[in-house]
Amino acid sequence: MTSLVVAEHDNRILADATARTITAARALGQPVEVLVAGHGCQAVADAAAGLDGVDTVLLCDDPLYAHPLAEPFAALILSLAERWDAVLAPATSHGKAVLPRVAALLDVPQISEITKVLAPDTFERPVYAGSVMATVKAPAGKLAITVRPTAFAAAGAAPAPAPILSLPAGPDPGLSAFAGETLSQAAGPELTSSKVVVAGGRGLGTADNFQLLAHIAGRLNAAVGASRAAVDAGFAANDCQIGQTGKVVAPELYIALGISGALQHLCGIKDAKTIVAINKDDEAPIFQVADLGLVADLFQVLPEIDAELARR
Ligand code: FAD
């Protein structure tokens, strides 16, 4: 039996989250197959085959998978159920939509957002917004597992590429159809994989002030993040939100500007290596987790930071 990793991609590029999910799959101690379902996605299959720890790539290239619709993906994984005893996907919007369907249709357990593999049937996962880490032991049998990508290192390059096996398309449940998409025009690196993140909160006060933050982020080649309060106030786009109901980030450097540090925000940054906080309230909870803190008024400090970065 094998562990099947559902690759995440845009038909051209394999997402870094898949390389991290492969590391989690390898810890289960059985052969790892990677399912690349898409359309015109040979380059993705080649990239997956080049990752260390991958035994086989299953390539299912068909218009049915041109867009990541949960229903046909779940039906395909189900049609391959004889091959695997654990199916893993990154805990992204796609993985979180597909795997619970697979688990429900097979009536097997779903273990969500694991952060450690303690044994092939025992996993660590956060609960209560990351304030408690639970150890979960699964019963014998098939398992559907979503993986928090930031908790695992990415698989490196393999000494030799794994074989790629072409598969026919699975059944089309006919439950959903692709209508269209609007891609956000966010400049700069992708939030969840950026090495530096500059995030702003309600303390920024206005969308215009948030632009100054974005400008500074640009100088640092950083991704822009935001608290939910900043998103709700319309300062930043929805897909910038970090935290319990937003994205989980694990950059080398996280700079929080005008963010108080609510638990629901902190659970999205707990794996950041160095946290820098600027807040005018010296009792803001963000200072309890910050490696470097500056008690200061943003409106005084931000132009100074900008000028200093421009000088360098
Ligand atoms: P505030 O808490 O209002 O903090 C603003 C900070 O700015 C303050 O500390 C203040 O001192 C500082 N400040 C103000 N002016 C200045 C200035 N001139 N200079 C310097 N500092 C200044 N939140 C998230 O972020 N992400 C989530 O995913 C999320 N999910 C949630 C899910 C649930 C179910 C619930 C109930 C809440 C969730 N929240 C989430 C909301 C969370 O509880 C907080 O309300 C939110 O994080 C607060 O955002 P903030 O820190 O920007 O705002």
Residues whose N, C-alpha, C, O or C-beta is under 5 A from the ligand:
A	BS01	FAD	G201 R202 G203 A226 S227 R228 A229 A230 I242 G243 Q244 T245 G246 G258 I259 S260 G261 A262 Q264 H265 I278 N279 K280 D281 A284 A296 D297 L298 F299
